[in-house]
Amino acid sequence: MKPLTAILLTASLALAFFVVSNTPTFAQELQLQENVIVTTPLPMVKGSANDHFLSFQVPVAIPGVTLRPGSYIFRRPVDTAGSVIQILSSDRRHIYAMYNMLPASRAKVTDKDTVVFGDARVGSARPILVWYMGGTSLGYAFPWRKTTEEASEHMGN
């Protein structure tokens, strides 16, 4: 290979690398995350029949709060109306949120709790849209406000 050709080839490759490496990352941020694993572990601490233990392998979002990977208790407090839900740490030492939820129902009942997620930008926590309790068609929709920045961020808008 002639020295001039080698220099031109090297310069072309360096320029191509520079252009690709300086491409804005917003193109990647618009991609949507696809997988979130939710499990229902055996509770380490016994609770009431209203306590539902859910574990998340990645951060997830509820209105106003991002939950880190880990186990949480989703429960209906006994002393409140039927649509109030609390989210607590699995050891009950921290209450993350309490919402007046919107009723939701599903056609296919499963024996396990089910969570429906919304889309989120890559790097953002997936928002929980609806939580269905196992063994029933009853579910609770989280009160996301589509007009807020928070909902827009989590909903991928």
C-alpha positions as CSV (number, residue, x, y, z in Angstrom):
1,M,0.0,0.0,0.0
2,K,1.4,3.4,-0.9
3,P,2.1,5.7,2.0
4,L,-0.3,8.4,0.8
5,T,-3.2,5.8,0.5
6,A,-2.4,4.6,4.0
7,I,-2.5,8.1,5.4
8,L,-5.8,8.9,3.6
9,L,-7.3,5.6,4.8
10,T,-6.2,6.3,8.4
11,A,-7.5,9.9,8.3
12,S,-10.8,8.7,6.9
13,L,-11.2,6.2,9.7
14,A,-10.3,8.7,12.3
15,L,-12.8,11.2,10.9
16,A,-15.6,8.5,10.8
17,F,-14.8,7.6,14.4
18,F,-14.9,11.2,15.5
19,V,-18.3,11.8,13.8
20,V,-19.8,8.6,15.2
21,S,-18.5,9.3,18.8
22,N,-19.8,12.8,18.8
23,T,-23.3,11.9,17.6
24,P,-25.8,13.1,20.2
25,T,-27.1,10.4,22.5
26,F,-30.7,11.6,22.3
27,A,-31.3,9.0,19.5
28,Q,-30.5,6.3,22.0
29,E,-32.6,7.8,24.8
30,L,-35.8,7.6,22.8
31,Q,-35.6,3.9,22.6
32,L,-38.0,2.2,25.1
33,Q,-37.1,-0.3,27.7
34,E,-38.8,-3.6,27.2
35,N,-38.2,-6.0,30.1
36,V,-39.0,-5.6,33.8
37,I,-39.0,-8.7,36.0
38,V,-41.5,-8.8,38.8
39,T,-41.6,-11.6,41.3
40,T,-43.6,-12.3,44.4
41,P,-41.2,-13.6,47.0
42,L,-42.2,-15.5,50.1
43,P,-42.6,-12.8,52.8
44,M,-39.8,-12.7,55.3
45,V,-42.0,-11.0,57.8
46,K,-45.6,-12.2,58.0
47,G,-48.2,-9.6,57.5
48,S,-51.9,-9.3,57.0
49,A,-53.9,-10.7,54.1
50,N,-53.8,-7.2,52.6
51,D,-50.0,-7.3,52.3
52,H,-48.7,-8.2,48.8
53,F,-44.9,-8.6,48.5
54,L,-43.5,-7.6,45.1
55,S,-39.9,-7.6,44.0
56,F,-38.4,-5.7,41.1
57,Q,-35.0,-6.4,39.4
58,V,-34.7,-2.8,38.1
59,P,-35.9,0.6,39.3
60,V,-39.6,1.3,38.8
61,A,-41.6,4.4,39.2
62,I,-44.8,5.3,41.0
63,P,-46.2,8.8,41.0
64,G,-43.6,11.0,42.8
65,V,-41.3,8.2,43.7
66,T,-38.7,5.9,42.0
67,L,-38.4,2.6,43.8
68,R,-34.9,1.0,43.6
69,P,-34.5,-2.7,42.8
70,G,-35.8,-4.8,45.7
71,S,-38.8,-6.1,47.5
72,Y,-41.8,-3.9,48.6
73,I,-45.1,-4.3,50.2
74,F,-48.2,-3.2,48.3
75,R,-51.1,-3.1,50.6
76,R,-54.6,-1.9,51.3
77,P,-54.6,-0.4,54.8
78,V,-57.4,-1.8,56.9
79,D,-58.6,1.5,58.3
80,T,-59.0,3.2,54.9
81,A,-61.4,3.1,52.0
82,G,-61.1,0.3,49.6
83,S,-59.2,2.3,46.9
84,V,-56.3,3.5,49.1
85,I,-53.0,1.7,48.6
86,Q,-49.7,2.0,50.5
87,I,-46.3,1.1,49.2
88,L,-43.8,0.2,52.0
89,S,-40.3,-1.3,52.3
90,S,-40.3,-5.0,52.8
91,D,-39.4,-4.5,56.5
92,R,-42.2,-1.9,57.0
93,R,-39.7,0.7,58.2
94,H,-40.4,3.1,55.3
95,I,-43.6,4.2,53.7
96,Y,-42.8,5.3,50.2
97,A,-46.3,6.5,49.1
98,M,-50.0,6.3,49.8
99,Y,-52.5,6.9,47.0
100,N,-56.2,7.0,46.4
101,M,-56.2,4.6,43.4
102,L,-58.5,4.4,40.5
103,P,-60.3,1.0,40.1
104,A,-59.3,-1.3,37.3
105,S,-60.4,-4.7,36.2
106,R,-59.1,-7.5,34.0
107,A,-60.7,-10.2,32.1
108,K,-58.2,-13.0,32.8
109,V,-57.7,-13.7,36.5
110,T,-54.3,-15.2,37.5
111,D,-53.3,-16.5,40.9
112,K,-50.3,-14.1,41.1
113,D,-50.1,-10.4,41.4
114,T,-49.6,-8.7,38.1
115,V,-48.1,-5.3,37.3
116,V,-48.7,-3.4,34.1
117,F,-45.9,-1.0,33.1
118,G,-45.8,2.0,30.9
119,D,-43.0,2.8,28.6
120,A,-40.0,4.9,29.6
121,R,-36.9,6.3,28.1
122,V,-33.8,4.2,28.4
123,G,-32.2,5.0,31.7
124,S,-35.5,6.0,33.3
125,A,-37.5,3.8,35.7
126,R,-40.6,2.1,34.1
127,P,-43.8,3.5,35.5
128,I,-46.2,1.1,37.2
129,L,-49.6,1.9,35.6
130,V,-51.8,-0.8,37.2
131,W,-51.4,-3.4,40.0
132,Y,-53.7,-6.4,39.9
133,M,-54.0,-8.6,43.0
134,G,-53.7,-12.3,42.5
135,G,-56.8,-14.4,42.5
136,T,-59.1,-11.6,41.6
137,S,-60.0,-9.4,38.6
138,L,-59.6,-6.4,41.0
139,G,-56.9,-3.9,40.2
140,Y,-55.7,-0.5,41.0
141,A,-54.6,2.1,38.5
142,F,-51.9,4.6,39.7
143,P,-53.0,8.3,39.6
144,W,-50.5,9.5,37.0
145,R,-51.1,13.0,35.8
146,K,-50.3,13.3,32.1
147,T,-49.9,17.0,32.3
148,T,-46.9,16.9,34.6
149,E,-43.3,16.7,33.6
150,E,-43.0,13.6,35.8
151,A,-45.6,11.6,33.9
152,S,-44.2,12.9,30.6
153,E,-40.7,11.7,31.6
154,H,-41.9,8.2,32.6
155,M,-44.4,7.8,29.8
156,G,-41.8,8.4,27.2
157,N,-43.4,11.5,25.8
